[in-house]
Each structure stands twice: as structure tokens, then as C-alpha cells.
Amino acid sequence: MHIGEILARNARMYPDDIALVERIAATKTRIEITWKDFDERANKFSNILMEKGIKKGDKVAHWMQNSIDWLIAYFGIVRTGAWVVPLNFRFIAEEMKYCVDVAEPSVFVFDEEFTDRIGAVKEQLATVRSYICVGKNIPAFAESFHALMEKADVTPLNTPLTFTDPCGLYFTSGTTGQPKPILLTHNNMANACIVENVHHRQTKEDVFILIPPLYHTGAKMHWFGHFIVGSKAVILRGFSPEWVFEAISEEGGTVLWCLVPWVQDILIKLDKGEMKLSDYKIDQWRLLHMGAQPIPPALVKHWRKYFPTMQYDTSFGLSESTGPGCVDLRIGNEHKIGAIGLPGFNWEYKVVDDDGSIVPRGTPGELCVRGNGVMREYYKNPEATAKALKDGWLFTGDMVRVDEDGFIWIVDRKKDVIISGGENIFPAEVEDFLHTLPAVKDVAAIGMPDERLGEIVAVVVDIIPGKTLTEEEILKHCEGLMKYKRPRKIFFGEIPRNPTGKIEKVKLRKKYTGRGEAFKL
């Protein structure tokens, strides 16, 4: 059963039950749909796409903020047999264009807020022949999503699909700083549903509070554990501790997946007395799941001050493994907080040295995982695929050790990725961007520890002798980067490089952050 069939099954079994709720903080708006409504609207969008010539194996770009319509469009696309191409809503126009050039979609569905960004490069998007805009202010080059939906046929397409068929092209940052396209299949998605449900024991009675962006494999795959059993999900637009607790209280929320900064914001409010737990109905809330970056043990201990009996879990994953779950701490293993956990359900692992040989327990090595969640390939990149996939094993690029109880601990990041607020930032992208400043001789980007975000971007800049460059000029220049990628700390000095020309980032980290490893819990 592929995910489109799971939606149809839920509509048959629970037609009048609420499937999705959308709560918009800015307008205090609440929208809900039943499983029957959800299924029929997905059918409508799939028929709209088929009328536009979309067929199995085509691609549809999908650039939207979290919403009910996000998921309607998603399921409408996969039911045609096309590949959905979810795009990061933080992309600037050129980043979006890069992804569209690689994916070559025929249709582009987008929220109205992205109209200007699309318009800036529209004439260069050679493969896109049709634009569909979600919202009220529809540009001249697009058709209205809602107008099309009003008159669309609700009949199911019943496109023949197999588990091995691709269904999504997800972009993640590559080692060069450019996003890499990851091809995922219907089998990957079905496996994510099962793994997530096994790990977190969701039932029909659970209510999931969904905050992180759906273009991430993480948010969607955590929801899949609820989706497979037909339980309600609440999509929150906007974040504040009060908004989250209000949703949990009013919607009967039982499971919350949160990033570290959001948990810290909640705790700050509680510590200051700006929020009181007694003002909310939260007795039913059973599980806090934190992820997307290393979890400080002190944070969980702090959480326990207010929620002593609540279940807790964290998991590890990457887009190449269809998001989280290839390693999972498991509920009940708080004595091992700091570890990323045990192999996920139906996953196996090994830890190897640079030669691919398995290392003894306790010895650091590269984590490799194998299971039904492993991607098919890096699309159009056979060299990167061959490097990452060997005999069914996914080489993650993360250095780990395994303790005496079999729990896996990350000890370093082989690829020097900076994780800030759950977002992966590749130093090379920041470095290449700063190298466009005429006064820059050399530059290096490193992660600096940050209590709230896990890490922030710090840069060390070496200026060409005789030229000048100020911190203010660098910050102004970096407005061309997505906000979370912009440097928060700027240092000036020489960049150490080894004889082969590679930046010696261990030396830089020791000098500017007091640590040699990429990060340490």
C-alpha cells in the first residue's frame, strides 16, 4: 500500500473524522477537513494535473508554506505517478532556480507570497509550462489553485504504482554548498510510516501538533506515524510558546515534535512566570520528541522540572534515509540522553574506518545504515551516488562510536556541516558567497556553539593586504544569503591550510570556539 492508498483507506474507514486542522497565528484562524474531504481534494488536484498533461515520471515543483493545501497538493501530485519536488520556503530566487533547473518540472504550484521570487527568474525556467498559485492575489502568469479546484473532477485516477516507483525529489545541501537532489520512492515513504509508528506508538486517539516545515523529510515523516493510523494532525502557522500550548490545550494534542530553540523558548517563558501550565489543558500530552540537532542533556533535565512524567524521545536521520528514524533513542531510554540511540525498526548499521572495515566497539568510525528508507540515488549525480551507496549501505558521513550497551553516539561531523536550529548549513556555500567580496583574500566558515540554536555560523576572514573590509560591509553583503545561513560572528585573521590546500578547520575551531571537533554534546 503506497501513501496515496493509505489516504484513500483512511477516507473509507474514518470519512467524517477530522484529518487535519490548520491554525494561523497571524489571523487567529482555524480550518479543518475530514479524511473524506482530504481524499477528495487530493483527487481533484491529481485530475487538474492530468488535464495539464502530467503523467507518471513527470515532476511538479511545490513551493508552499505549511498548510492543509500543502498536503492536498502533495498527495494530488503523487497520485498521478509524478515526482513531487518540495522546495525550501526560505530559498531566494536563484536558489529556487537552481533546483528547478535540475528537477525540470513541467508544472509549478506555489503560494502567492513567492510570486515576486518566481517572477524574477520565470523567463529562465525553461521546462515549466504551467503555474498554479495558491492564494487570493494571482499573478498574470498563473492560474488560481482554488478556482481550478472548484470545478475539478473528484474521480480517483487509480494510476498503477509500484513500491519501486519514485515519488519525490528532495533537495538537501551538497558538499559543494549547492543543494543535492535526493530521489525517494513509494517504498521509502511506506517504510517511514511504519518506522515512525513503531517508535512512537501512535494510535487513532493521538493528536499530532505539527510545526516544522513540511518540505523537510523530518516533519512529514513524523506525521506519517499518525497518518498511517488515521489520527488527527494540527498544522501550526507561526510559533510562540503560548500559541503552541493553546493548540495543545484546545485540540487535545498528545504528541509534539520540537526543535531545540522552541523548547528553550517555552522553558524561558515558564521560568519567568510569563506562562503558567495551570492555564492550559495539557494532561493528555504524552510525548515530547526533539530532533534535527544534537540535544543538550541539560535541556531535557530542565524540561523534566515542569513535565516530570512526560515521555521523551529523539531520533537521527538524514534526507538520504527518508528523514528521521534510522537511529532512534526510544521512549524510556533517558539514561542515554546524548546518544542518538539504537538502530531504528527494520534498520541495521555498521561503523567503519576509511577502508570500509568494521571498527571495534567504542572506536570512532563512519556510521553506515541499511534499510528500506535508503534513497534510490542522488538524481543526475552518479559519482555522488556511488560514494554514498555501497552494496545497499548508506554512508552517512557522520563519525560515531558505539557504547557497551549498543547505543550510538556522534563524536564528529565528517563533512563539517553546521546545524543551526535544525537546518543544515554547508560552510562551502557561505565561503563561496563571501569570496565574491573584492577585498577577501581567504575565508572559512565554522560552527560556533549556541545555547538556543545548537550552532551559529561564524566566519574567519583574511583581507587582501592594502584593502579594507568592515564587519558592517560583510553583514550587508550577506543579506543575499538566506537568513539562517548568515554569519552571526565575524573574525579577522589568517586561514590555516594544509599542504594540499584544504582549510584546517580543527585549528580554527580550537582558536575561535575552544573546541576541535565540529560539535560535541
C-alpha positions in Angstrom: 0.0 0.0 0.0 1.6 3.3 -1.1 0.9 6.6 0.7 -1.8 7.6 -1.7 -3.7 4.4 -0.9 -3.3 5.0 2.8 -5.2 8.3 2.4 -8.0 6.5 0.5 -8.2 3.8 3.1 -8.5 6.5 5.9 -11.3 8.2 3.9 -13.2 4.9 3.7 -12.6 3.9 7.4 -13.0 7.3 9.0 -14.8 9.5 6.5 -16.2 12.0 9.0 -13.3 12.1 11.4 -11.1 15.2 11.4 -7.9 14.6 9.5 -6.2 18.0 9.5 -6.6 21.2 11.4 -4.7 24.4 10.3 -4.3 27.2 12.9 -2.9 30.5 11.7 -1.4 32.7 14.4 -1.4 36.0 12.5 -5.2 35.9 11.9 -6.3 33.5 14.7 -7.9 31.4 12.0 -8.8 27.7 12.4 -9.6 25.5 9.4 -10.4 21.8 9.5 -11.1 19.0 7.0 -12.2 15.4 7.3 -10.5 12.4 5.9 -13.2 12.2 3.2 -12.6 15.9 2.3 -8.9 15.4 2.3 -9.1 12.4 -0.1 -11.5 14.1 -2.5 -9.5 17.3 -2.7 -6.3 15.3 -3.4 -8.2 13.5 -6.2 -9.3 16.9 -7.6 -5.7 18.2 -7.7 -4.5 15.0 -9.4 -7.1 15.4 -12.1 -6.1 19.0 -12.6 -2.5 17.9 -13.1 -3.6 15.2 -15.5 -5.5 17.7 -17.6 -2.3 19.7 -17.8 -0.5 16.7 -19.3 1.2 15.4 -16.2 1.9 11.7 -16.3 3.9 9.1 -14.4 7.5 10.1 -14.1 7.0 13.8 -14.7 7.9 16.4 -12.0 5.9 19.0 -10.3 7.6 21.8 -8.3 5.9 22.5 -4.9 6.8 25.8 -3.1 4.4 26.5 -0.3 4.2 27.3 3.4 2.8 24.7 5.8 -0.9 24.4 5.3 -3.7 21.9 4.5 -3.3 22.9 0.9 0.4 21.9 1.1 -0.7 18.3 1.8 -3.6 18.3 -0.7 -1.2 19.4 -3.4 1.4 16.8 -2.3 -1.0 13.9 -2.4 -2.5 15.1 -5.6 0.9 15.0 -7.2 2.0 11.6 -6.0 -1.3 10.0 -7.1 -0.6 10.9 -10.7 2.7 9.0 -10.5 4.6 12.2 -10.9 7.5 13.2 -8.6 6.8 16.0 -6.1 9.7 18.5 -5.8 9.2 20.2 -2.4 11.2 23.5 -2.2 12.5 25.3 0.9 10.3 28.3 1.5 13.4 30.2 2.6 15.0 29.9 -0.9 15.9 33.1 -2.6 15.1 33.3 -6.4 18.5 32.0 -7.5 18.4 29.0 -5.2 14.9 28.1 -6.3 16.0 28.4 -10.0 19.0 26.0 -9.4 16.6 23.3 -8.0 14.1 23.8 -10.8 16.9 23.6 -13.4 18.0 20.3 -12.0 14.5 18.8 -11.5 13.0 20.1 -14.8 9.4 20.2 -13.6 6.5 20.7 -16.0 4.1 22.3 -13.5 4.9 24.7 -10.6 2.4 25.0 -7.7 3.2 27.9 -5.3 1.9 30.1 -2.6 1.2 33.7 -3.6 3.9 35.1 -1.3 6.5 33.6 -3.7 5.2 35.4 -6.7 8.0 38.0 -6.8 10.7 35.4 -6.4 9.3 33.3 -9.2 8.7 36.4 -11.4 12.4 37.4 -11.0 13.6 34.3 -12.8 10.4 33.0 -14.6 11.8 33.5 -18.1 14.7 31.3 -17.3 12.6 28.3 -16.0 12.6 26.6 -19.4 10.7 23.4 -18.6 7.8 24.9 -16.6 4.8 25.2 -18.9 2.1 25.8 -16.2 1.9 27.8 -13.0 -0.7 27.3 -10.3 -0.9 29.8 -7.5 -2.5 29.2 -4.0 -4.0 32.4 -2.6 -6.1 35.4 -3.5 -3.6 37.6 -5.4 -3.0 35.5 -8.6 -0.3 36.8 -10.9 -1.0 37.1 -14.6 1.3 34.1 -15.5 -0.5 31.7 -13.2 -3.9 30.1 -12.7 -5.8 30.0 -9.3 -5.5 26.8 -7.3 -8.8 27.3 -5.7 -10.6 28.3 -8.9 -9.3 25.1 -10.5 -10.3 23.0 -7.5 -13.9 24.3 -7.5 -14.6 22.7 -10.9 -12.2 19.8 -10.8 -13.3 16.1 -11.2 -13.3 14.2 -7.9 -12.9 10.8 -9.5 -9.8 8.8 -8.4 -7.2 8.3 -11.0 -6.0 4.9 -9.9 -2.7 5.3 -11.6 -0.8 2.0 -11.4 2.1 2.5 -9.0 4.7 0.1 -7.6 6.8 0.4 -4.4 9.9 0.9 -6.5 8.4 3.9 -8.4 10.0 7.3 -7.5 7.6 9.8 -5.8 9.7 12.7 -4.6 12.8 14.7 -5.3 14.1 16.3 -2.1 16.9 18.9 -2.2 19.5 19.0 0.5 22.8 20.8 0.7 25.7 19.1 -1.0 29.4 19.2 -0.1 30.0 22.0 -2.6 27.3 24.1 -1.0 24.8 23.5 -3.8 21.6 21.6 -2.9 21.7 17.9 -3.9 18.6 16.2 -5.3 17.6 13.0 -3.4 15.3 10.6 -5.2 12.9 8.8 -2.9 10.4 6.1 -3.7 6.9 5.0 -2.6 8.7 2.2 -0.7 10.7 4.8 1.2 7.5 6.6 2.2 5.7 3.5 3.3 8.6 2.4 5.4 8.8 5.8 7.1 5.1 5.4 8.1 5.8 2.1 9.7 9.1 3.0 11.4 7.7 6.2 12.9 4.6 4.4 14.2 6.7 1.7 15.8 9.0 4.1 17.5 6.3 6.4 18.9 3.3 4.1 19.3 0.8 6.4 17.8 -2.9 5.3 17.9 -6.1 6.7 16.4 -6.7 8.7 19.6 -3.4 10.6 19.3 -3.3 14.2 18.1 -0.1 15.4 16.5 1.0 19.1 16.7 3.0 19.8 13.5 5.2 22.9 13.5 8.4 22.3 11.4 8.3 22.9 7.6 6.8 20.1 5.6 9.3 20.5 2.8 11.7 18.8 5.2 11.6 15.0 5.3 11.6 15.2 9.1 8.3 17.0 9.7 6.4 14.9 7.1 7.8 11.6 8.2 7.0 12.2 11.9 3.4 13.0 10.8 3.3 9.8 8.8 3.3 7.8 12.0 -0.1 9.4 12.8 -1.3 9.3 9.2 -1.0 5.5 9.0 -3.4 5.1 11.9 -5.8 7.9 10.9 -5.3 10.2 13.8 -5.7 14.0 13.7 -2.8 16.4 13.0 -2.8 20.1 13.8 -0.7 22.3 11.5 0.5 25.4 13.2 1.3 28.5 11.2 3.6 30.7 13.3 5.4 29.9 16.5 5.2 31.2 20.0 5.1 29.2 23.3 1.6 30.5 24.0 0.4 29.5 20.5 1.7 26.0 20.9 0.2 25.5 24.3 -3.1 26.9 23.2 -3.2 24.4 20.3 -2.3 21.5 22.6 -5.0 22.6 25.1 -7.8 23.3 22.6 -7.1 20.5 20.1 -6.2 17.8 22.7 -2.6 17.5 21.5 -0.8 14.4 22.7 2.5 14.4 20.7 4.7 17.4 19.9 7.8 17.3 17.8 10.0 20.3 18.5 13.4 21.9 17.6 15.7 22.7 20.5 15.2 26.5 20.1 11.5 26.2 20.5 11.8 24.1 23.7 14.2 26.7 25.1 11.7 29.4 24.3 9.0 27.5 26.2 11.2 27.0 29.2 12.2 30.7 29.3 8.6 31.7 29.4 7.9 29.2 32.2 11.0 30.2 34.2 10.0 33.9 34.0 6.4 33.1 35.0 5.1 34.6 31.7 3.3 31.3 31.1 1.5 29.1 33.7 0.8 25.4 33.0 -2.4 25.7 35.0 -3.8 28.0 32.3 -3.8 25.1 29.8 -5.4 21.7 29.5 -2.3 19.5 28.9 -2.9 16.3 30.9 -3.3 14.3 27.7 0.1 15.5 26.3 2.2 12.3 26.5 5.3 12.7 24.3 7.8 15.4 23.5 10.1 14.5 20.6 13.1 16.7 20.0 15.3 16.4 17.0 17.1 17.9 14.0 20.2 18.7 16.0 22.2 17.4 19.0 20.1 17.5 22.2 21.8 19.0 25.2 21.2 16.7 28.2 20.8 19.7 30.5 17.8 20.8 28.3 16.0 17.6 28.9 16.7 17.8 32.6 15.3 21.4 32.6 12.2 20.1 30.8 11.7 17.5 33.5 11.3 20.2 36.1 7.9 21.1 34.5 7.0 17.8 32.9 8.4 15.0 35.2 6.3 12.1 33.8 6.1 13.1 30.1 7.6 10.6 27.6 10.6 11.8 25.7 12.4 10.7 22.5 14.9 11.9 19.9 16.0 10.3 16.6 18.7 10.6 14.0 18.3 10.6 10.3 19.0 12.4 7.0 17.1 13.1 3.9 19.1 10.2 2.2 17.4 7.8 4.7 14.0 9.4 4.2 14.3 11.5 7.2 14.5 10.5 10.9 14.3 7.0 12.3 17.3 5.1 11.0 18.6 5.6 14.6 16.2 6.3 17.5 16.8 6.8 21.2 13.5 5.1 22.1 11.0 6.1 24.7 12.3 5.0 28.2 16.0 5.4 27.4 16.5 8.9 29.0 19.5 7.5 30.9 21.2 7.6 27.5 20.4 11.2 26.5 23.3 12.5 24.5 23.4 9.4 22.4 21.4 9.4 19.1 20.1 5.9 20.0 19.8 2.4 18.7 19.2 1.2 15.2 15.7 2.1 14.1 13.0 -0.5 13.5 13.9 -2.6 10.4 17.2 -0.8 10.1 20.7 -2.2 10.5 24.0 -0.3 11.0 27.8 -0.7 10.9 30.6 1.6 11.9 33.6 1.5 9.6 37.0 3.0 9.1 38.3 4.8 6.0 38.9 1.4 4.3 35.4 0.2 4.9 36.4 -2.2 7.6 34.2 -2.6 10.7 35.8 -1.0 13.8 35.7 -2.4 17.3 33.0 -1.3 19.6 34.0 2.0 21.3 36.2 3.0 18.4 35.1 6.1 16.3 34.2 5.4 12.7 31.7 6.4 10.0 28.1 5.4 10.5 26.6 3.4 7.7 22.9 2.3 7.7 20.9 -0.1 5.6 17.1 -0.4 5.3 14.0 0.3 3.2 14.4 4.0 3.9 17.7 4.4 1.9 17.2 6.7 -1.1 17.4 5.4 -4.6 20.1 7.8 -5.7 21.3 11.4 -5.9 19.4 12.4 -9.0 21.7 13.1 -12.0 24.8 12.6 -9.9 26.2 9.1 -10.3 29.5 10.0 -8.8 28.0 11.2 -5.5 25.6 8.2 -5.5 28.5 5.7 -5.9 30.3 7.4 -3.0 27.3 7.3 -0.7 25.7 4.0 -1.6 27.7 0.8 -1.5 26.1 -2.7 -1.5 22.9 -1.2 -0.1 24.7 0.7 2.7 24.3 4.4 3.0 27.5 6.0 4.2 26.2 8.9 6.3 29.4 11.0 6.7 28.9 11.1 10.4 31.6 9.9 12.8 30.2 7.9 15.7 31.1 5.4 18.5 29.0 2.7 20.0 29.0 2.2 23.7 28.9 -1.0 25.7 25.1 -1.1 25.6 24.9 -0.7 21.8 23.9 3.0 21.9 25.3 5.1 19.1 27.0 8.5 19.9 28.0 11.1 17.4 31.6 12.3 18.0 32.2 14.5 15.0 30.8 15.6 11.6 32.9 14.2 8.8 31.5 16.8 6.4 31.8 19.8 8.7 28.1 20.5 8.4 26.9 23.3 10.7 23.5 22.6 12.2 21.7 25.7 13.3 18.1 25.4 14.6 17.7 22.1 12.8 18.9 23.5 9.4 22.0 22.0 7.7 24.4 24.7 6.5 27.4 23.8 4.4 30.4 26.0 5.1 31.5 26.0 1.4 28.3 27.8 0.4 29.0 30.7 2.9 32.7 30.7 2.0 32.0 30.9 -1.7 29.5 33.7 -1.2 32.0 35.8 0.8 34.7 35.2 -1.7 32.7 37.4 -4.1 33.8 40.4 -2.0 36.7 42.0 -3.7 38.7 42.6 -0.5 38.5 39.0 0.7 41.7 37.0 0.3 40.5 33.9 2.1 37.6 32.9 4.3 36.5 29.9 6.4 33.1 29.2 7.9 32.8 27.2 11.1 30.0 26.3 13.6 30.1 28.1 16.9 28.2 26.7 19.9 24.9 28.4 20.7 22.6 27.6 23.6 19.5 28.2 21.6 20.2 27.1 18.0 22.8 24.4 18.7 25.3 26.2 16.5 25.6 29.5 14.6 27.7 30.4 11.6 31.0 32.1 12.4 33.4 33.2 9.7 37.1 34.0 9.7 38.0 36.5 7.0 41.5 37.2 5.7 41.7 40.6 3.9 43.9 41.3 1.0 46.8 43.5 2.1 46.2 47.1 1.4 42.4 46.7 1.2 39.8 47.3 3.9 36.7 45.5 4.8 34.4 46.1 7.8 32.1 43.8 9.7 29.2 46.0 8.7 30.1 45.6 5.0 30.2 41.8 5.4 26.9 41.7 7.1 25.3 43.9 4.4 26.7 41.6 1.7 25.3 38.6 3.5 21.8 39.8 3.1 22.0 37.9 -0.2 22.0 34.6 1.8 19.0 33.0 3.5 18.8 34.4 7.0 19.7 31.3 8.8 22.9 30.9 6.8 24.2 34.4 7.6 27.2 34.7 9.9 26.4 35.7 13.4 30.1 36.1 14.4 32.9 37.6 12.3 36.6 37.3 13.0 39.5 38.7 11.0 42.7 36.7 10.6 44.8 34.2 8.5 43.2 31.0 7.4 45.5 27.9 8.1 45.6 25.4 5.2 47.4 22.1 4.9 49.9 21.2 2.2 47.0 20.0 -0.1 45.3 23.4 0.2 42.5 22.3 2.5 41.4 24.6 5.3 42.5 23.2 8.7 39.2 23.7 10.4 40.3 21.9 13.6 42.8 24.7 14.2 40.2 27.4 13.6 37.6 25.8 15.9 40.2 25.5 18.7 41.3 29.1 18.2 37.8 30.7 17.9 35.5 28.3 19.8 37.8 26.4 22.1 37.0 23.0 20.6 38.5 21.0 17.8 35.5 18.8 16.8 32.7 20.0 14.6 30.3 19.7 17.6 30.2 17.9 20.9 27.4 17.3 23.2 
